Amino acid sequence: MNDLAALDHRHLWHPFTQQSEWTATPPLIVDRAEGCWLIDVDGQRYLDGVSSLWTNVHGHRHPVLDRALRDQLDRVAHSTMLGLTHTPAILLAARLAQVAPPGLTRTFFSDNGSTAVEVALKIAYQTHRQRGDLGRTHFAALDGAYHGDTVGAVSLGAIPLFHAAYKPLLFDAVALPAPVNAGGDEEARCLHAALDALDAVGPTLAALVIEPLCQGAAGIKRHSPAFAAALAERARKHGALVVYDEVAVGFGRTGTLFASEQVGVAPDLLAVAKGLGAGYLPIAATLTTEAVYEAFLGPFDAWRQLFHGHTFTGNPLAAAVALASLDLFETEGTLQRVAAIERRFARRFEVWRTSPRVADIRQLGVIAGIDLLAADGSEAPPSARLGHRVAMACRRHGAIVRPLGNTLVLNPPLSLSDGEADLLLDAVEAALREAP
Ligand SMILES: *Cc1c(COP(=O)(O)O)cnc(C)c1O
């Protein structure tokens, strides 16, 4: 094993990773990238089938983004947002107000998705408090939800595998039944029960928090725009705020710049991260309305300010790339590309649906979840590591994908070409043929 691999195994601790398994095999060490391709230290090329964890938008080392980053680097790499401001953060906040769902005119920056959600929770709670509504201490989220790894975001989460260990540290959240697929009887049943659950907490509800249209880490679970809209409207009827977590689905992945656009009901708070920085640098934002913002105004010593802020908030390098990325959506017709990828995937999925190895496929924009079955058509137990083994087989065929349990996830950069889409699909197909 080369020196880097040995050093990794000796000194690194990887996220969501059983290290005893990790250190048993040599790691793939990424050295560089171009477009939708990652290149390892041995010069092997791999299609980045999950956009470096759902972050990369226009491909790696895009000349326009690289230039925006270098230009900003020639000015200043970091300056604080506490007591000072800077050009890229100002321009990005103004630009987000133009492109975001209606009414979201204020941006609070942070640096990752968990903090973007955490900030939304604190803003929601404090807004009610400062409006004199002290009893709103409950949050509602969808069953199976994942909203990040900080303790507040984990409190909303409902993935037992990730969240059970921390239970004693968390605040209670109301888990609303959520379907696996959009439309149909299952969704109707979930909606009925979810609305009842919202009615039951009614005047104590601070906010409803949902990932609109597609629950990513939950296993690429889908619901219809009407489902999200009905929940949002019911929460509002009870005087609660509506928070959309678009950390995963934002920035074009579902076919529109924000999934909210398809829901038709704009939120009071919107959390974005992953794709905001185009997959280049960590940056996140919590957007809100003037009505929410105004609840925080008053004389200095009324202590109505939002007592929250991260050191690297609104980092200029990341903000400069985010701005350039929003330009690219217009100059490169990125959303048309998403529609083309979605159609190309859909054609191949028609065939896969008939495979004895595939239980279900859910698709939206460039996002797809493929529920895998064992070779004999049965459900594979977690110990069989089926998703993991198929992902490793994909790697041998030149594509990096990552499973969520036995669900294989595809979520490529939005710049994926037709030829690259075919390579990715071919790799998965070959892996499915091989996997025991
Ligand atoms: C990834 C994710 C988060 C957490 O973002 P981090 O940057 O990993 O903290 C929150 N919500 C959703 C929906 C996500 O997919």
The ligand as a MOL file (V3000), in Angstrom:
LIG
                    3D

  0  0  0     0  0            999 V3000
M  V30 BEGIN CTAB
M  V30 COUNTS 15 15 0 0 0
M  V30 BEGIN ATOM
M  V30 1 C -26.7040 17.1410 3.3800 0
M  V30 2 C -27.9780 17.6460 3.9690 0
M  V30 3 C -27.9820 18.4390 5.1280 0
M  V30 4 C -26.7310 18.6950 5.9190 0
M  V30 5 O -25.7970 19.4190 5.1880 0
M  V30 6 P -24.2580 19.3920 5.6860 0
M  V30 7 O -23.6020 20.3850 4.7790 0
M  V30 8 O -23.7830 17.9980 5.4760 0
M  V30 9 O -24.2410 19.7940 7.1040 0
M  V30 10 C -29.1720 18.9530 5.5690 0
M  V30 11 N -30.3170 18.7140 4.9240 0
M  V30 12 C -30.3600 17.9530 3.8030 0
M  V30 13 C -31.6630 17.7440 3.1210 0
M  V30 14 C -29.1990 17.3830 3.2980 0
M  V30 15 O -29.2360 16.5970 2.2250 0
M  V30 END ATOM
M  V30 BEGIN BOND
M  V30 1 1 1 2
M  V30 2 1 2 3
M  V30 3 2 2 14
M  V30 4 1 3 4
M  V30 5 2 3 10
M  V30 6 1 4 5
M  V30 7 1 5 6
M  V30 8 2 6 7
M  V30 9 1 6 8
M  V30 10 1 6 9
M  V30 11 1 10 11
M  V30 12 2 11 12
M  V30 13 1 12 13
M  V30 14 1 12 14
M  V30 15 1 14 15
M  V30 END BOND
M  V30 END CTAB
M  END
